[in-house]
Amino acid sequence: MSMQLDPRCKKLNELTDRYHQLFSQLGEKYILQLGRESGIRDDLAYGDFAFLSVVDDSGQDAVSMAYVSRKLGINPSTATRRVNKLLANGLVTKSSAADDDRRYDIRLTDTGRSLVEKMNACLYTAVQKTYEHVTEEELQTVYGYLEKCIGELVGLVKKED
């Protein structure tokens, strides 16, 4: 039996996917440009920014590789390759954890923190621009729809527990 998604949902999923795809493309463009302007040797990717953001957003001085892997949903070997690239570009530091020499702590350098701040400003401006021509009524409609969807998902998650 073939399952068909309600056409309304299908269209919404397609639009949401396209929005995220375009936002990621814009993010790729910005991080590449900002990296070059900052004198970074290697081309940076949007995934590099995501990695740096997880470290920055943690609210901690340092985070473990395992923490970043979990937050990004990537395997530890991918996180290791990414951190090595960021280390080589002077955006993070890596040191053995004081309490466990098998674990590494990752910290942003001043250059890494500056890059995250610049990238966040670029993305903030882009998001603001996308909403310039959206009316308050349109926003309220979207908010209402998303609140209903979230409510349904919360119910499903609780039901599964």
C-alpha positions in Angstrom: 0.0 0.0 0.0 1.4 3.4 -1.0 1.0 6.2 1.4 0.1 9.6 0.0 0.8 12.7 1.9 -2.0 15.3 2.0 -1.3 17.7 -0.9 -1.5 20.7 1.5 1.2 19.1 3.7 3.3 18.1 0.7 3.3 21.7 -0.6 4.2 23.1 2.9 7.0 20.5 3.2 8.3 21.5 -0.2 8.3 25.2 0.6 9.9 24.6 4.0 12.6 22.5 2.4 13.2 25.1 -0.2 13.5 27.9 2.4 16.0 25.9 4.4 18.0 25.0 1.2 18.2 28.7 0.2 19.1 29.7 3.8 21.9 27.2 3.8 23.2 28.4 0.4 23.2 31.9 1.7 25.0 30.7 4.8 27.6 29.0 2.6 28.1 32.2 0.7 28.5 34.3 3.8 30.9 32.0 5.7 33.1 31.6 2.6 33.2 35.4 2.2 33.8 36.1 5.9 36.5 33.5 6.1 38.4 34.9 3.2 38.0 38.5 4.6 39.4 37.2 7.9 42.5 35.8 6.2 41.6 32.1 6.8 43.6 29.8 4.5 41.0 27.1 3.9 37.5 27.7 2.5 35.0 27.4 5.3 31.7 25.6 4.9 28.3 26.3 6.6 29.0 23.1 8.7 32.1 24.9 10.1 29.9 27.8 11.2 27.5 25.3 12.8 30.4 23.7 14.7 31.6 27.1 15.9 28.1 28.1 16.9 27.6 25.0 19.1 30.8 25.9 21.0 29.7 29.5 21.3 26.1 28.8 22.2 27.0 26.3 24.9 27.4 29.0 27.5 30.5 27.2 28.7 34.1 28.2 28.5 34.9 24.8 26.8 32.9 21.9 25.4 33.8 18.3 24.7 34.0 16.8 21.3 31.2 14.4 22.3 28.9 17.4 23.2 29.5 19.0 19.7 28.9 15.6 18.0 25.6 15.1 19.8 24.4 18.6 19.2 25.1 18.5 15.5 24.1 14.9 15.0 27.4 13.9 13.5 29.7 11.0 14.4 32.8 11.7 16.4 35.2 11.1 13.5 33.4 13.8 11.5 33.7 16.2 14.5 37.4 15.4 14.8 38.0 16.2 11.1 36.1 19.4 11.5 37.8 20.5 14.6 41.2 19.8 13.1 40.3 22.1 10.2 39.2 24.8 12.6 42.4 24.3 14.6 44.5 24.7 11.5 42.7 28.0 10.8 43.1 29.4 14.3 39.4 29.4 15.1 39.4 27.0 18.0 41.8 25.5 20.5 41.8 21.9 21.7 43.2 20.6 24.9 43.0 17.5 27.1 40.3 17.9 29.7 41.6 18.4 33.2 39.5 15.6 34.7 39.9 13.0 31.8 42.9 12.9 29.5 40.8 10.8 27.0 38.5 13.7 26.5 39.3 17.0 24.6 37.9 20.4 25.4 37.2 22.8 22.5 37.3 26.6 22.9 36.8 29.4 20.5 39.7 31.7 19.9 39.1 35.4 19.6 39.2 35.0 15.8 36.6 32.2 16.0 34.3 34.2 18.2 34.6 37.2 16.0 33.7 35.1 12.9 30.7 33.7 14.7 29.5 37.3 15.6 30.0 38.5 12.0 28.2 35.5 10.6 25.3 35.8 13.1 24.9 39.5 12.1 24.8 38.5 8.4 22.2 35.8 9.0 20.2 38.1 11.2 20.1 40.8 8.5 19.0 38.1 5.9 16.2 36.8 8.1 15.0 40.4 8.8 15.0 41.1 5.1 12.9 38.0 4.3 10.1 39.4 6.6 10.1 42.9 5.3 7.0 42.3 3.1 5.2 39.9 5.4 2.1 41.4 7.1 1.2 41.0 10.8 -1.8 39.0 9.7 0.3 36.6 7.7 2.7 36.2 10.6 -0.2 35.4 13.0 -1.6 32.8 10.5 1.8 31.1 10.4 2.3 31.3 14.2 -1.1 29.7 14.7 -0.4 26.9 12.3 3.0 26.2 13.8 1.6 26.2 17.3 -1.0 23.6 16.3 1.6 21.4 14.6 3.9 21.7 17.7 1.0 20.7 19.9 0.3 17.6 17.8 3.9 16.6 17.9 4.2 17.1 21.6 1.1 14.9 22.0 2.7 12.2 19.8 6.0 12.4 21.7 4.3 12.0 25.1 2.1 9.2 23.7 5.2 7.2 22.7 6.8 7.5 26.1 
